[in-house]
Amino acid sequence: MNRLRIRFKRGEEIKYISHLDLVRVWQRAFRRAGVELVYSEGFNPHPRLSLAAPLALGVTSSCELMDVYITQSLSGHALTYIVTPQLPAGLEIEQVAAIPIESPTLQSQLRFAEYAVQIQATDASLVKQSIDDLLAKDSVPWEHRRDVGVKSYDLRPLIEDVWLISYNAGLVTLGMKLRCDSGGAGRPEQVVRALGQDRPLAIQRTRLFCQS
């Protein structure tokens, strides 16, 4: 048995498919490529394949991470070569690395996620001031409505940093480093609202921070 960590891109073409559908796309691609996945034991066995953190619908990424367990001995180059032709447009393998079997799970190693977020604003200086005001706060009470009701919590501990990347003709790009672990995950669209701005025009995940 071998454990491989795959870094891949999720582009515009598939940004509206769900997390479960994305997992199925990978399973189908491996099967068509002849890659033999290891299955879990128990009453309902399933392929041992796990993504670091689900992406919300409409969000693209250049840095997704996935661990997959396979029965064969394949190099990263070989796996990329045989699986790539089976992937749909918008899904692209960037790197494959061997990981020790006994290493902690990918999800348990994840600490932060970084994003590039585009919003529409007429004055970059006002956006910068709202960022400074937000980061200066000790707490940001927040409510998130779900199907089962409203969840109240403090948004501030989920925000590690926010900064202004660029401003061009009313289009502002923000950088965000948000907490993403078992204790909670920051959502870029909520941070945008906390800054007093409208819904983001585009969100891309640009980096995942894992603790080895």
Stockholm file with secondary structure:
# STOCKHOLM 1.0

chainA/1-212         MNRLRIRFKRGEEIKYISHLDLVRVWQRAFRRAGVELVYSEGFNPHPRLSLAAPLALGVTSSCELMDVYITQSLSGHALTYIVTPQLPAGLEIEQVAAIPIESPTLQSQLRFAEYAVQIQATDASLVKQSIDDLLAKDSVPWEHRRDVGVKSYDLRPLIEDVWLISYNAGLVTLGMKLRCDSGGAGRPEQVVRALGQDRPLAIQRTRLFCQS
#=GR chainA/1-212 SS CEEEEEEEEECGGGTTSCHHHHHHHHHHHHHHHTCCBCBCCSSSCCBCEEESSCCCTTCEEEEEEEEEEESSCCCHHHHHHHHGGGSCTTEEEEEEEEECTTSCCHHHHEEEEEEEEEEECSCHHHHHHHHHHHHHCSCCEEEEEETTEEEEEESGGGEEEEEEEEEETTEEEEEEEEEEETTEECCHHHHHHHTTCCCCSEEEEEEEEECC
#=GC SS_cons         CEEEEEEEEECGGGTTSCHHHHHHHHHHHHHHHTCCBCBCCSSSCCBCEEESSCCCTTCEEEEEEEEEEESSCCCHHHHHHHHGGGSCTTEEEEEEEEECTTSCCHHHHEEEEEEEEEEECSCHHHHHHHHHHHHHCSCCEEEEEETTEEEEEESGGGEEEEEEEEEETTEEEEEEEEEEETTEECCHHHHHHHTTCCCCSEEEEEEEEECC
//
